[in-house]
């Protein structure tokens, strides 16, 4: 099966990194108690992987004509690895981010991590972005670590395709403006990465949504905007160089065809540009702007258009467009909204946390991804290690949630509900 354009472009992007592992994605599932033996995990994998034929496909062919083909020597044993872990979860994750995947075998792996802090262990699934997108990786986790019974059919596209309203959507494809101020872009990247995490009860977000009229993804973007403002508070203030400006972020949207015969294979995620209004002084107006940017109708139109374009896009034209779409001078960060719809666990032990491990786009210093699992939302901040103060982002995100709750309780956001904000 020939690689789709996005698969090939993902391989090209990986070549821009110092290590191929920077373009691996997946998730870390954390569980309480003592870790099982490797043999027990392998037995479990053998019972699940046979139902997922996509996981037996490897990269083959020439660079000019790459293809996916079944691996005749496929064995789940070759895809199960072990790490000792340690007492510091952030150090454990940093080690996971460096783990390679062999191009000689299907581009995925499971790591049994024997320690993820005190009294906890983990199972980490990672795949190359050419092999899977985030939605496919989540669906794979659900099938590997979810309930035994087969899951209900799950669409991995944003929605079923509809005719494209080109008049409405073409303005979305204008090149973004160049970012004129953000201190992180002036720092030479280390091309080594660190992760930080924030964790909240989804009940808090749902309650805040009822007070503000915002969805959970809109709130997550608003809190990310607040964390970015807190990272460089003087620069976004009334007298700062960022006052009135925004940061462009790429938000992944699924464009997989509903009738895709191999729904867990290949990258089928396009991006929607979202301007994070960091330089807007009014928090209610910031939230209203993000509500417009994440309007369901807008994202659906973009998904329809991307699906048509990618189906017909020549690889050479895609390469030309790639340089602008990943140029941090125009789009300096990425965000992802992921939802695990089935409870994960292992051998009767439920997962206590599911943490996204996203890719790093070359040149971009920050990727923020959040995962909803059961009644918790886990936010990952993946940053270049060269960035000073990036370790404060998770705390700033959680503090922003508390501040939004306080303001919403006082009615500060009620005035922005339903308001159309001019750009």
Secondary structure, DSSP 4 states (H G I P E B T S, - for coil): -BPPHHHHHHHHHHHTSSSGGGGEEEEEEEEESPPPPHHHHHHHHHHHHTT-GGGGEEEEE-SSSEEEEE-TT--GGGGEEEE--BS-HHHHHHHHHT----TTS-SEEEEEES-BSTTEEEEEEEEETTTB-HHHHHHHHHHHHS-SSPPPP---SSSS-----HHHHGGGGSPPPPP---GGGGSPP-S-EEEEEEEEEHHHHHHHHHHH---HHHHHHHHHHHHHHHHTHHHHSTTSTTTT--EEEEEEEE---TT-TTTTSB--EEEEEEEE-TT-S-HHHHHHHHHHHT-HHHHHHHHHHHHHHHHH--HHHHHHHHHHHT-TTT--EEEEEEEE-S--EETTEEEEEEEEE----TT--EEEEEEEETTEEEEEEEEETT-TTGGGHHHHHHHHHHHHHHHHHTTTTGGGTTPPPP-
